[in-house]
Amino acid sequence: MRENEKLAAKDIADRISRLRRARGWKQKELAAKIGSSLYQVSKMEHGPYVPRAFTLLRLAEALGVTVDFLLTGRMARSSQGDPRLRERLPALDRLPAVQRDSLILFLDALLAAHCLHQPGWVSGLEPRR
């Protein structure tokens, strides 16, 4: 594998891992959702292994993203939404855990008040793992 392919594989691995953790799932849970083994999920998250196309499709579906997002980190234009929100996300992810928890609780309440909360989102009330 060439150096740029290794970097791309590492980026894919990081996205899979980050999305799984954001949902509060263990590797074993993701494996069950995509019909794979714990060993395969571990390989996907630690690179430089790149999942096959069919596995990428199952991952994208389970994680609620597109295959394009898994491969490139870019969201489809139509789903990118407000750029003000998007540009703040990396900084919010670096907040201390207690402040992130408070932010999640606030966002959950705001979305629930507008009937926009989605089933399957990791609750702000659940303990961190």
C-alpha positions in Angstrom: 0.0 0.0 0.0 1.4 3.4 -1.0 1.8 6.1 1.6 -1.2 8.2 0.4 -3.4 5.0 0.4 -2.3 4.3 4.0 -3.3 7.8 5.0 -6.7 7.5 3.3 -7.2 4.1 5.1 -6.3 5.7 8.4 -8.8 8.5 7.8 -11.5 5.9 7.0 -10.6 4.0 10.1 -10.8 7.1 12.3 -14.2 8.0 10.9 -15.6 4.5 11.5 -14.3 4.6 15.1 -15.5 8.1 15.8 -19.0 7.4 14.5 -19.2 4.2 16.5 -18.1 5.8 19.7 -20.4 8.8 19.1 -23.3 6.3 19.2 -22.0 4.7 22.4 -21.5 1.3 20.7 -18.8 -1.1 21.5 -17.0 -2.7 18.6 -18.9 -5.9 19.2 -22.2 -4.1 18.9 -21.2 -2.5 15.5 -20.1 -6.0 14.3 -23.5 -7.4 15.1 -25.3 -4.6 13.3 -23.3 -5.1 10.1 -23.1 -8.9 10.3 -19.3 -8.9 10.8 -16.9 -10.1 13.4 -15.4 -8.2 16.3 -12.0 -8.9 14.7 -13.1 -7.4 11.4 -14.4 -4.2 13.1 -11.1 -3.9 15.0 -9.2 -4.2 11.8 -11.4 -1.6 10.1 -10.8 0.9 13.0 -7.1 0.4 13.2 -6.2 0.4 9.5 -4.6 0.2 7.1 -7.4 -2.3 6.3 -10.1 -0.8 4.0 -13.5 -2.6 4.1 -14.9 -4.1 0.9 -17.7 -2.2 -0.9 -20.5 -4.3 0.6 -19.2 -3.9 4.1 -18.9 -0.1 3.5 -22.6 -0.1 2.5 -23.6 -1.9 5.7 -21.4 0.4 7.8 -22.8 3.5 6.3 -26.4 2.3 6.9 -25.7 1.3 10.5 -23.8 4.5 11.3 -26.4 6.7 9.5 -24.0 8.3 7.0 -23.2 7.8 3.3 -20.4 5.7 1.9 -19.0 8.9 0.5 -18.7 10.3 4.0 -16.9 7.1 5.2 -14.5 7.3 2.3 -13.9 11.1 2.1 -15.3 12.7 5.2 -17.4 15.0 3.0 -21.2 15.2 3.4 -23.4 15.4 0.4 -24.1 19.1 -0.5 -27.8 18.7 0.2 -27.2 17.4 3.7 -24.5 19.8 4.8 -26.9 22.3 6.3 -25.9 25.5 8.0 -22.2 26.1 7.6 -22.1 28.0 11.0 -23.0 24.7 12.7 -20.6 22.6 10.7 -17.6 24.9 11.3 -18.1 24.7 15.1 -18.4 20.9 15.4 -14.6 20.2 15.6 -14.2 22.8 18.4 -17.2 21.4 20.3 -15.7 17.9 20.2 -12.7 19.3 22.1 -14.7 20.6 25.0 -14.2 19.0 28.4 -16.4 15.9 28.8 -18.7 17.6 31.4 -19.4 20.5 29.1 -20.0 18.2 26.1 -22.5 16.3 28.3 -24.3 19.6 29.2 -24.3 20.6 25.5 -25.8 17.3 24.5 -28.5 17.6 27.1 -29.4 21.1 25.9 -29.4 20.0 22.2 -31.6 16.9 23.0 -34.1 19.1 24.9 -34.2 21.7 22.0 -34.6 19.0 19.4 -37.3 17.2 21.4 -39.2 20.5 21.9 -39.3 20.8 18.1 -40.1 17.1 17.6 -36.8 16.6 15.8 -35.1 14.1 18.1 -34.2 10.9 16.2 -34.6 7.4 17.7 -31.2 5.7 18.1 -29.3 8.8 19.1 -27.1 8.3 22.1 -28.8 10.1 25.0 -27.1 12.9 26.9 -28.2 11.1 30.0 -26.4 7.8 29.4 -23.0 7.4 31.1 -19.9 7.7 28.9 -18.0 4.6 28.2 
